[in-house]
Amino acid sequence: GILFNTGAGQHILKNPLVVNSIIEKAALRRTDVILEVGPGTGNLTVKMLEKVKKVIACEIDPRLVGELQKRVQGTCLANKLEIKVGDILKTDLPFFDACVANLPYQISSPFVFKLLLHRPFFRCAILMFQREFALRLVAKPGTKLYCRLSINTQLLARVDHLMKVGKNNFRPPPKVESSVVRIEPKNPPPPINFQEWDGLVRIAFVRKNKTLSAAFKSSAVEQLLDHNYRIHCSLHNTTVLKNTGYSEKRARSMDIDDFIRLLHGFNSEGIHFS
């Protein structure tokens, strides 16, 4: 009887075969604490509660919180469920072993990076995304969908596309197709200041089809750079690009190793990004 708020990404996964497949791919353990974001009416939640030590379900809609509570009330599963009410992006993440969620699609990007920068490390995340977003996560250099999201995610994690999920598997059906992705954080992480890394990558991908020399000459780029870089910009950026061999390269075709070398080249000249 609930009217779902599709504007807030409320599309409930109704197909039990898809639910079971997600749980199977998560390889849940009896000792696991699972983080779920956007549990809705609990179709995925209840199945996970049967297999793990605890599920921490984060839900922003009090109506759905009530539905989820009613669903487990009076059962042996009730004491294994913890519900946190509020905006997950404004909440400190609890300790968890794995994250399994049919996410509201509008929070996909900020939530992925909140996850990947979370400590202590978790084992893996099995997440439902809009299809195109999922394909961007796994895109390789030189492909059409390769972008800043692709390289930043792949710097911090191994990402695998697991399966496609058609829109008719949801109630109400979304306007887009969906995919399930597995994200496994790299532990230990690469020895890179992620904020500085992202500052460089952001500049390079503003116009990913331009050469780096053209991208760094853009007046708009200066607004993205810290004070230290602006002091050195006129003297050093062309030199660094030439010395590292990336002056005529385009971001769309550069991989993680290329950007690490480029960042090291700038840092060695005293140029830092924020």
C-alpha positions in Angstrom: 0.0 0.0 0.0 3.1 2.3 0.1 3.5 4.8 -2.7 7.1 4.7 -3.6 9.0 7.9 -4.2 10.8 7.3 -7.5 12.4 10.8 -7.4 14.3 9.5 -4.4 15.3 6.3 -6.2 12.7 4.0 -4.5 12.6 1.1 -6.9 12.0 -2.1 -5.0 13.8 -5.2 -6.3 10.9 -7.7 -6.5 12.3 -10.7 -8.4 13.4 -13.4 -5.9 15.7 -15.0 -8.5 17.7 -11.7 -8.8 17.7 -11.3 -5.0 19.1 -14.8 -4.5 21.7 -14.3 -7.3 23.0 -11.1 -5.6 23.3 -13.0 -2.3 25.1 -15.9 -3.9 27.6 -13.6 -5.6 28.2 -11.8 -2.2 29.5 -15.1 -0.8 28.1 -14.2 2.7 29.5 -15.8 5.8 27.8 -16.7 9.1 30.1 -14.3 10.9 29.5 -11.3 8.6 28.2 -7.9 9.5 26.5 -6.6 6.3 25.9 -2.9 5.5 22.8 -2.4 3.3 21.8 1.0 2.0 18.2 1.6 0.9 16.7 -1.7 2.1 13.2 -0.6 1.0 10.6 -3.2 2.2 13.3 -5.7 3.0 13.3 -8.3 0.2 17.1 -8.4 0.2 17.4 -7.7 3.9 15.4 -10.7 5.1 17.3 -13.1 2.9 20.6 -11.8 4.2 19.5 -12.0 7.8 19.0 -15.7 7.4 22.7 -16.1 6.4 24.7 -13.6 8.5 25.4 -12.5 12.0 24.0 -9.0 11.5 22.6 -6.6 8.9 22.9 -2.8 9.4 20.2 -1.3 7.2 20.4 2.4 6.4 17.1 4.0 5.3 16.1 7.6 4.9 12.4 7.1 4.6 10.6 6.5 7.9 7.7 4.8 6.1 10.0 2.1 4.8 11.7 1.8 8.2 8.3 1.0 9.6 7.6 -1.6 6.9 11.0 -3.3 7.5 10.5 -3.4 11.3 7.0 -5.0 10.9 8.5 -7.6 8.5 10.9 -9.0 11.1 8.9 -8.2 14.3 8.3 -11.3 16.4 10.7 -13.5 14.3 14.1 -14.9 15.2 15.6 -12.4 12.7 14.6 -9.3 14.6 17.6 -9.2 16.9 20.1 -9.5 14.0 18.8 -6.4 12.3 20.0 -2.8 13.2 18.2 0.0 11.4 19.9 3.4 11.0 17.5 6.2 9.9 19.0 9.1 7.9 21.1 10.1 4.9 24.0 7.7 4.4 26.1 10.4 2.8 25.9 12.4 6.0 26.5 9.5 8.3 29.7 7.9 9.5 29.8 4.3 8.2 29.8 1.6 10.9 32.2 -1.4 10.9 31.1 -4.0 8.3 32.5 -7.0 6.5 30.6 -6.5 3.2 28.2 -4.0 1.7 25.2 -5.4 -0.3 22.7 -2.9 -1.7 20.2 -1.9 -4.3 21.3 1.8 -4.1 19.2 4.9 -4.9 21.0 5.7 -8.2 21.4 9.4 -7.6 23.9 8.7 -4.7 25.9 6.2 -6.7 29.1 8.2 -7.2 29.5 9.9 -3.8 28.6 6.6 -2.1 31.2 4.6 -4.0 34.0 7.0 -2.9 32.7 7.1 0.6 33.0 3.3 0.6 36.4 3.2 -0.9 37.9 5.8 1.5 36.3 4.0 4.5 38.5 2.4 7.1 38.9 -0.2 8.4 38.8 -2.1 5.1 35.8 -4.2 4.2 35.9 -7.4 2.1 33.7 -6.5 -0.8 30.6 -4.6 -2.0 27.9 -6.0 -4.2 26.0 -3.0 -5.5 23.1 -2.4 -8.0 23.7 0.6 -10.2 22.2 2.2 -13.3 23.7 0.3 -16.3 25.7 3.1 -17.8 27.2 4.1 -14.4 28.2 0.4 -13.9 29.8 0.3 -17.3 31.8 3.5 -16.5 33.1 1.9 -13.3 34.7 -1.0 -15.3 35.6 1.0 -18.5 39.1 0.6 -19.9 41.5 3.2 -21.4 40.6 4.1 -24.9 36.9 3.1 -24.7 34.0 5.5 -25.0 32.8 5.4 -21.4 36.3 5.6 -19.8 36.3 8.7 -17.5 37.5 10.1 -14.2 35.1 7.8 -12.4 36.7 4.8 -14.1 40.3 5.5 -13.2 39.6 6.8 -9.7 37.6 3.7 -8.8 40.1 1.3 -10.4 43.0 3.0 -8.6 41.4 2.1 -5.2 39.6 -1.2 -6.1 39.1 -4.2 -8.3 35.8 -3.8 -10.1 33.8 -6.5 -11.9 30.5 -6.3 -13.8 28.5 -9.3 -12.5 25.1 -9.2 -14.2 22.5 -7.2 -16.0 19.1 -6.6 -14.4 16.1 -5.5 -16.5 13.8 -2.8 -15.4 10.8 -5.2 -15.0 12.6 -6.8 -12.0 11.6 -3.7 -9.9 8.5 -2.2 -8.6 7.8 0.4 -9.9 10.1 -0.1 -12.9 12.8 2.5 -13.3 13.3 4.3 -16.7 16.8 2.8 -17.1 18.4 -0.7 -17.1 20.5 -1.8 -14.2 23.6 -3.8 -13.5 25.2 -5.5 -10.4 28.9 -4.7 -9.8 31.4 -6.2 -7.3 33.9 -3.8 -5.8 36.9 -5.2 -3.8 39.1 -2.5 -2.2 42.8 -2.8 -2.7 44.4 -3.6 0.6 46.9 -2.1 1.1 45.9 0.9 -1.0 48.3 2.5 -3.4 50.7 4.9 -1.7 49.1 8.0 -3.2 47.5 11.0 -1.7 44.0 10.5 -3.2 43.0 14.1 -2.9 46.0 15.2 -4.9 45.6 12.4 -7.4 42.0 13.4 -8.0 43.1 17.0 -8.5 45.3 16.0 -11.4 42.8 13.5 -12.9 40.1 16.1 -12.7 42.1 18.5 -14.9 43.0 15.9 -17.4 39.4 14.7 -17.8 37.8 18.1 -18.1 38.3 17.6 -21.9 39.4 14.0 -22.1 39.8 14.1 -25.9 42.2 17.1 -25.7 46.0 16.7 -25.4 47.3 17.3 -21.9 49.2 20.3 -23.1 46.0 21.9 -24.3 44.1 20.9 -21.2 46.7 22.5 -18.9 46.7 25.8 -20.9 42.9 26.3 -20.3 42.1 29.3 -18.2 39.3 27.3 -16.5 41.9 24.8 -15.2 43.5 27.5 -13.0 40.4 27.5 -10.8 41.0 23.9 -10.0 44.6 24.2 -8.9 46.0 25.0 -5.5 48.2 28.1 -4.7 51.4 26.1 -5.1 50.6 25.1 -8.6 49.5 28.6 -9.7 52.9 30.0 -8.6 54.7 27.4 -10.8 52.1 27.2 -13.6 53.6 29.5 -16.2 57.1 28.2 -15.7 56.8 24.5 -15.2 53.7 22.9 -16.6 54.9 22.6 -20.2 58.3 21.4 -19.0 56.8 18.7 -16.8 54.5 17.4 -19.6 57.4 17.3 -22.0 59.8 15.7 -19.6 57.4 12.9 -18.7 56.4 12.3 -22.3 52.7 13.1 -21.8 52.4 16.5 -23.6 50.6 15.1 -26.6 48.8 12.3 -24.7 45.0 12.3 -24.1 43.4 11.4 -20.8 41.0 9.0 -22.6 43.9 6.7 -23.4 46.0 6.9 -20.2 45.9 4.2 -17.6 46.7 4.3 -13.8 50.4 3.9 -14.3 50.5 6.8 -16.7 48.8 9.1 -14.2 51.1 7.9 -11.4 54.2 8.8 -13.5 52.7 12.2 -14.4 51.8 13.0 -10.8 55.3 12.1 -9.7 56.7 14.3 -12.4 54.7 17.3 -11.2 55.5 16.5 -7.5 59.2 16.3 -8.2 59.0 19.9 -9.5 57.3 21.0 -6.4 53.8 21.2 -8.0 50.9 19.8 -6.0 47.2 19.5 -6.7 44.2 19.7 -4.4 
